[in-house]
Amino acid sequence: MVELKLHDQRHLRMLEQAREIAREHFRENVPTLVICHADGDGISSGALMYMGLWRMGCDVDFLIIHDLSEPVIEKIRRKMNEGYHRAVFCDFGAGNESVIAREFPNYVILDHHEPEVWVSERHLNPIFHGINDMTECSGSVTCFLLIYSLFDKEFWDTVWGRKIAALAVLGAVADLQNVKYGRLIGLNRDVLVFAKEIGAVDFWEDIGIYGRYTKPLPVAIAHHSPKLPEPLSDPSKCAAWLISKGFKIYEEENGHRYWRRLKDLSEEEKKRLLEELEVFLATSVNNEDEFVEYVESLRNEVYELTVYKGSELEKFSLDPRELATFLNSCTRQSDYETAFSLLWGDIVAVEKAMKNYRLYRSLIREALEAVRSGFVKPQYYNNFVFYNFANMINEKVTGVIATKLMKRELKNRRIPHVVAAYHTDPAMRGMVKISFRAPLELSEKNLNVGKFFAGLKEIFRKIDPRVDGGGHKAACAITIPIKYLPKVLELLDEYLSSVLE
């Protein structure tokens, strides 16, 4: 039987803590509520936790949340009062442990965000063990260690064991933990290798352009980030360029035209495409650093959730990057049931998610077009660019928009981006969500905006209990009353000046 192989002492210590938490707090199969964060990593974390506890024989239910404001706490209270005796927070809760402990005493937190409490027997977090929370260990991998501690070796040779391992990888990729190095590293990689050994996933070096399953070849190339120089940044011009280079971009079958995708190319075609792209960039990009960045962005490790082969999910994609977008398209539109059911390969969920996906893409496109056209104008602070969408977009997509706006630029020109939008929930009327995104390399400095937002949260929560905030060093958010927006941006700029000098 295959075992999870860990060689780094930090990883071994984290697994031992997971085993201690399993022994102390999962000895009994009591009714359990799984509460997870409403993004790709969070849904993957919650789903694998749900599957594991369900296979143990637990009566288990789930709740998906965006924050831990007072209205959300009340929602969890109502759910717990239905007869659940244990609350497990997945990819969430690290920055709110004191509140969770007060409200739900029989709790466990499995998270990788900045912790509020640094000594806790009920909280598993890679940060406690000196493991990087943005590149080495996702929320889903944190949850996986707990589930791994609950089962014997034989379980991982079952379809449910394989699905749980695949969801750990899905969450890590959904959390962009592979972006900085073009591959999963650290504890994420230990779990990836284990998942491959049991037949749950596969991975290999390939063209790393997003959209292997879902986008026609010229569209995938044109939408690549960082954006390639003209004519490759325009789908129709890119199609003409590909044809001029001898690439077949569609197939004819029974009188119908089918666009070819990256996954449809042979190994020889992919090799030749990379060569042609590198020749094009060599003649189009004058700066050596930019040329190297472009070339490196085209070659990456790619992943496939092989355990879902033959399921309805394969009709969309088995690439976790695309599945993460699929999940986000549901959660950003509050269709949590579909997001959760999707990971069971349910046909109804796949069909509903496809509709959500199409709408989600149009919402993102409209927001980016508002910036491109000048309808939403950038405001330049000393250390970041700010975009206020007010009530134009749903606050659930501010982080996505901030990331996309930032990624339009090359790394050597990239600065932090901040996006704000008013809350759409009637219970949160008068509140604004602010999402912060910065290049990962800034997190290697003294930057920790997640901790900074968590500190502001404690101050502003005395004014309004709906305030919440926190996250990672370079990817985080805070919700505050709208009237304090200028002040918070001013404080953020001062904080960044103090740590980035």
Helices and strands as residue ranges (DSSP letters): H 9-25, E 32-37, H 40-56, E 60-65, H 70-80, E 86-90, G 94-96, H 97-103, E 107-110, E 123-124, G 126-129, H 139-148, G 153-157, H 159-174, H 186-197, E 202-207, H 217-222, H 235-244, E 250-253, E 256-259, G 262-264, H 267-284, H 288-298, E 299-304, G 306-308, G 312-315, H 320-331, H 336-342, H 347-372, E 379-380, E 385-388, G 395-397, H 398-407, G 411-413, E 417-422, G 426-428, E 431-437, G 440-444, H 449-460, E 468-471, E 475-481, G 482-484, H 485-500
